[in-house]
Amino acid sequence: MRRPLAAAFLAAALVVPALAQRQQEPFEPDGYRTDNYRAPVPATLEGARVLTTAEAEAIWRAKSGAFVDVLPRAPKPKNLPAGTVWRDTPRKNIPGSIWLPDTGYGALPPVMDDYLQRGLTQASHGDKAALLVIYCLADCWMSWNAAKRALAFGYTNVAWYPDGTDGWEGAKLPTEDAQPEPRPEQ
C-alpha cells in the first residue's frame, strides 16, 4: 500500500512544478491582449526584437533609436465637483522619449489608432525602417500591444523593451519628467 501512495506523491511532485512553470510562461496571443494588462508578458514578440535593459541603454546612449512610451494616463474624472483641483499623476520616462498614452490597449478606437500612427510617424521621422523602442512598465501588455501594432502598421525595425521604466530605474539610469503628446478628444 505504501508503494502506490509513494508513487502517487512522486508523480504529483513532478507534475505540479511543470504546471506552475507553464503558468509562468505566457505565450503570445494571436491578436492583441484586451484585458488584465498588468500581468506577466511573453518573452517574445514575433517580428520584433526583445531588449534587455543593457541593450535598451546602448541604443539610448548611441541615439540610434526612437523611444516610445505607451503608459496609460488616468483620465480626469468627469463627475468632479466644481472647483476641484485635478493633478495628473507625474510620469518619468526614458529621456528623449515620446509619450503616447493609452495607445497600448487591445482595442483602439479609430481616433486613438490614428493618434498612435501619427506619433510613430513623428518618432520615426516618417521612416518605417527607423528603430522604434516601445516600452511601458514591467509586466505590462500595453507595450507588447503597441509594438505589435507598430509591426502591423508596416514598421520593420521594432524593438520591445518589456522591463520598461521599472527596469530602467532599477538599473539607476536617468529619467525625466514626461508630458504626453497632444491627443485628440475621444
C-alpha positions in Angstrom: 0.0 0.0 0.0 2.9 2.4 0.7 4.4 2.0 -2.8 1.4 3.1 -4.7 0.9 6.1 -2.3 4.6 7.0 -2.6 4.4 6.7 -6.4 1.4 9.0 -6.4 3.2 11.6 -4.3 6.2 11.4 -6.6 4.1 11.8 -9.7 2.3 14.8 -8.1 5.7 16.3 -7.2 6.8 16.1 -10.8 3.6 17.4 -12.3 3.0 20.4 -10.1 6.2 22.2 -10.9 5.7 21.6 -14.6 2.2 23.1 -14.4 3.5 26.1 -12.3 6.2 26.7 -14.9 3.6 26.5 -17.7 1.5 29.1 -16.0 4.6 31.4 -15.5 5.4 31.4 -19.2 2.7 33.4 -21.0 2.7 32.8 -24.7 2.0 35.3 -27.5 -1.7 35.6 -28.3 -2.8 35.5 -31.9 -4.2 39.1 -31.6 -3.8 41.8 -29.0 -4.2 41.4 -25.3 -7.5 43.0 -24.3 -7.7 42.7 -20.5 -5.5 42.2 -17.4 -2.8 44.4 -18.8 -0.6 44.3 -15.7 0.3 40.6 -15.9 3.4 38.6 -16.9 4.2 39.1 -20.5 5.7 36.7 -23.1 9.4 36.5 -23.6 8.9 37.1 -27.4 7.0 39.3 -29.9 7.1 37.8 -33.4 8.7 40.3 -35.8 10.2 42.5 -33.1 13.5 42.4 -31.2 13.1 42.0 -27.4 15.5 44.2 -25.5 17.2 43.8 -22.1 17.9 46.9 -20.1 21.6 46.8 -21.2 20.5 46.7 -24.9 18.0 49.5 -24.4 20.6 51.6 -22.7 23.1 51.0 -25.5 20.6 52.2 -28.1 19.7 55.2 -26.0 23.3 56.2 -25.4 24.1 55.8 -29.2 20.9 57.7 -30.0 20.3 55.1 -32.6 16.5 54.6 -31.9 13.4 56.5 -31.1 11.9 55.6 -27.7 8.1 55.5 -27.4 6.4 55.3 -24.0 2.8 54.0 -24.1 2.0 54.1 -20.4 -1.7 54.9 -20.0 -2.7 58.1 -18.3 -5.5 58.2 -15.8 -8.4 60.3 -17.1 -9.7 63.3 -15.2 -13.0 62.0 -13.6 -16.0 63.6 -15.3 -18.0 63.9 -12.1 -15.6 66.0 -10.1 -17.3 68.7 -8.1 -16.8 72.3 -9.5 -13.6 73.9 -8.2 -11.9 70.6 -7.5 -8.2 70.8 -8.5 -7.1 67.8 -10.6 -3.4 66.9 -10.8 -2.3 64.3 -13.2 0.0 61.6 -11.8 3.5 62.6 -12.8 5.3 60.4 -15.3 9.1 60.0 -15.6 10.3 58.2 -18.7 13.5 57.5 -20.6 15.0 60.8 -21.6 14.1 61.8 -25.2 11.1 59.5 -25.4 7.8 60.4 -27.0 4.8 59.6 -24.7 1.7 58.3 -26.4 -0.6 57.4 -23.5 -3.5 55.0 -23.9 -2.2 53.5 -27.2 -1.4 50.0 -25.9 -5.0 48.8 -25.3 -6.0 45.7 -27.2 -8.8 47.6 -29.0 -8.3 51.2 -30.0 -11.0 53.5 -31.2 -10.1 54.9 -34.7 -9.1 58.3 -33.2 -6.6 56.6 -30.9 -5.3 54.3 -33.7 -4.7 57.5 -35.7 -3.0 59.2 -32.7 -0.6 56.2 -32.4 0.1 56.2 -36.1 0.8 59.9 -36.1 3.0 59.6 -33.0 5.0 56.7 -34.6 5.5 58.8 -37.8 6.7 61.7 -35.6 9.1 59.4 -33.6 10.5 57.7 -36.8 10.6 60.9 -38.9 8.4 59.1 -41.4 11.0 56.3 -41.9 9.3 52.9 -41.4 12.8 51.3 -41.2 13.9 53.5 -38.3 14.4 51.7 -35.0 11.5 52.2 -32.6 11.9 51.1 -29.0 8.5 50.7 -27.4 8.0 50.4 -23.7 5.8 50.9 -20.7 6.4 49.3 -17.3 7.5 45.7 -16.4 4.7 43.1 -16.8 2.6 45.5 -18.9 0.9 44.3 -22.0 0.4 47.8 -23.2 3.9 48.0 -24.7 3.5 44.5 -26.2 0.3 45.5 -27.9 1.7 48.8 -29.2 4.8 47.1 -30.5 2.7 44.5 -32.3 0.5 47.3 -33.7 3.7 49.2 -35.0 4.6 46.0 -36.9 1.1 45.9 -38.3 1.5 49.5 -39.5 4.5 48.4 -41.5 7.4 49.4 -39.3 10.2 46.9 -39.9 12.7 47.7 -37.1 10.6 47.4 -33.9 12.2 46.7 -30.5 10.1 45.9 -27.5 11.6 46.7 -24.1 9.4 44.7 -21.7 11.1 45.9 -18.5 10.2 49.5 -19.3 10.9 52.2 -16.8 10.8 49.7 -14.0 13.9 48.0 -15.4 15.5 51.4 -16.4 15.1 52.9 -12.9 16.2 49.6 -11.3 19.5 50.0 -13.3 19.8 53.5 -11.9 19.6 55.1 -15.3 18.3 58.7 -15.7 14.7 59.6 -16.3 13.0 62.9 -17.0 9.6 64.4 -16.4 7.3 63.5 -19.3 4.4 65.2 -20.9 2.2 63.3 -23.3 1.9 64.2 -27.0 -1.2 66.3 -27.5 -4.0 63.9 -28.3 -7.4 64.3 -29.8 -10.6 64.2 -27.8 -12.4 61.0 -27.9 
